[in-house]
Amino acid sequence: MSSETTETQRQISHAVDNLVEPGHSVDEPAPGDHKHGLTDIGYVKVAAVLAVMTALEVTLTYIDLPGGVFMTALLALMVLKFWTVVSYFMHLKFDSPIFTKLFYSGLFLALGVYCAALLTFQFFNPS
């Protein structure tokens, strides 16, 4: 029975070794591993900033501003909120720069499409 137990332990050890990078053990963290993100209080602070920006957006809808100023302010707040959410809640601030570039290229593409759609409806040039 002890030879079967030893064989089983050897098989389990071999399977675990295949899951871990060569030269590392299961108990030690891989190189480059670090805490990813903020503390709980940090996330609450980011959420509070997002709530203030949302309140500012809602406040802007009640203020009588010219269309160009109104849309520019809303688009600026949209970009700031997008950056905040992507940087902190999606951890891009702590990730590889390639992911950040991909997300920001998506932001500018979406912003361009949105502005093109508004220009199609002549939003910025009211009659």
Secondary structure, DSSP 4 states (H G I P E B T S, - for coil): -HHHHHHHHHHHHHHHHHHS-TT--SSSPPTT----S--HHHHHHHHHHHHHHHHHHHHHHHS---HHHHHHHHHHHHHHHHHHIIIIIS-GGGS-HHHHHHHHHHHHHHHHHHHHHHHHTT-SS--
